[in-house]
């Protein structure tokens, strides 16, 4: 995986003098072809703002393979859409124990733990701009640019999310503006988890971290640990070994978890302009899930477990390989291919406590994506035209059977075989003229899916064809200020389980959303600020028809999402009495309203209209102190917006809450890069809960006060 664009032109030799000469030449060439960094972007804006606008310079066309050819990871400052990047330092200073903890701090994003695996390591529950967050079904989620879902088209839900926080270098959230190159399920934007980079220097780069988490209520404790080993060899081969693990118990009784996340990344330079790269990865997790509680059970002991037999488990093996060739400063070709095998299973007891339901599922997914970019210059206008194609092949089976607890006897197995072949073609043109940047584009999806009921010998088929136009526009008003707007069409295809309802009288169509954004971004040495207004209409949503058995789905849902997202970060100057102090805050207001059916006019379930984060960071000598708070307002848990809560706690309004965190970090003198951190999450032990709507419905208590100690040691 390419992390440093200079590596594309760097030639390695054992001779120190040759190496220095080649590095100097590489730096000069990289200036013309590398993705634009912050300084280069400011220079670009200055040039664009000069009186002589006859010459226009776009970002360099060569890009990191992490994003399959968009260069998003280096253009956050001038990106024409709402976007937030959280780096490893920010992740560590947040005190987060999970990806969900980090995501709650990003404008427009909510972590909605309304599933049986809420709070566990096996699933990911992220909602963007009021869209449902249960298993993150509305966003394209990537790991180093590769789809993370076990079946991106057939089962995009991340009930099994094979990634751990310890191996992540950055979390990049594009809430709009990336729909042409990425899909499906890009209604809620694109989320890319980028793993730690391969070193670019010779010699061994190594570090290790260990963290202990101790809950002051509920009695839970667990350990998280990670290690990194990497090097860059003189023969052009760079390698990195990443491992992250976790073992122990969360805050609920019987919430034991274990996970292993192992990745081997490599990169090999073929020539000064071309390279091969790839990654092998393995992930496994087992998580016991206590489930929901009734009102009486919660009031008796919110940390108890009434479902000690329930658990989830999953395993994934994956490989991806890429080839990149920057033929010249004006052309580039890249191709990536990936394959993964995954299985996940759950064991859940029924409401009567008489049967255990087993649901093992198996998947294998293959994908390949080539794309080519060519730059054209016509007078004062410069254009980067990219054409690409992606093919994804999904195969899998869903199985379900019951075991009677009293006798131990197993019932018959129901099996569905699922197949999907999806072809996506995309074309976009980045146009630079003076201070303006315009990018029109089109994505076309052709999807063929089949679901076969083995037991009943029934076949369900669907074919979907969908063009998805989009256009982005930005104006570089100054070296610090970027104004932007964009319009995009996004969609979600018909999924495996929904195919059971496919018929001549019920021809399910893909879900379609149209999003419009308008915003501004300021980025300078001391001040970073952003404001975005958005308006999204989500038509044609596929919803389950209430009260119908077996489950039946129809295109009946439509919702409208509007809001504003703001963020600000100010670092006080070094020559003031407040030197070392950094203050930051973000605020999001979202209004997501149902527009179809008998509940039209009501709020969409499980989102908060108001979320915010505020914090202070103070650095003095070897010490860094962090004090922050996150808040979300109340939310409804059903389409009917029920306020009163019944005794079984299955519905009712979920109260809002605010939690406070504090942290101190000490850099070990004489041991560069190493530090010791101690912190407290939920400092005042605020008691709050979410609500599970699965078969094990009810209240689920949030994390109580947690004290943690972490050591990070660099070799």
HUGITA-V332116 format. One record per helix or strand of 3 or more residues. SS is the DSSP state (hx for helix, st for strand). FROM is the first residue (numbers start at 0). LEN is the number of residues. If there is no record, write none. Layout:
BEGIN
SS_FROM_LEN / SS_FROM_LEN
END
This chain:
BEGIN
hx_4_4 / hx_15_18 / hx_37_12 / hx_64_3 / hx_71_3 / st_82_5 / hx_87_7 / hx_98_5 / st_108_3 / st_125_3 / st_139_4 / hx_164_3 / st_167_7 / st_189_6 / st_204_11 / st_220_12 / st_236_13 / st_255_16 / st_273_15 / hx_294_6 / st_310_18 / st_330_19 / st_354_4 / st_360_18 / st_380_24 / st_413_20 / st_435_18 / st_457_19 / st_480_12 / hx_496_5 / st_510_13 / st_526_18 / st_552_19 / st_580_14 / st_609_11 / st_622_10 / st_656_11 / st_674_7 / st_688_4 / st_697_4 / st_705_9
END
